[in-house]
């Protein structure tokens, strides 16, 4: 029961952070950038926040979302 409560709180907190970040997107001043920012947050925001909640490093989060490639792998297509 307690785990479920923490999961619900994490989801609510994540959604609040994403909505606040979308507010930042609106300040970019260029409609195309604003849309790209919102799309990025819709696609990756929850994964990024979840990673930070789990104390993952930015490098780990970047790799797990697929936004970065692992520099230690000579052939990135074979890494997964």
C-alpha positions, 0 to 999 in steps of 0.5 A: 500500500505504501509503495502504491502511494509513493508511486502515485505521488511520484506521478503527480510530482512528475506531471507538475514538473513537466507542466512547469517546464512547459511554462518555460517552453512558452518563454522561448519566443519562437513558435517552432522552438516552443512546439519542439520543447513541448513535444520533447517534454511530452516524449521524454519528460517523465523518463528524465524526471523518473531517472533523477528521482532514482538518483541516476546520473544525467549520462545514464538518463540520456543513454536510457532515453535513447537521446545519447549513444554510449561512447564506449560502444564501437558499434551503437547498433549492436549495443542493444 
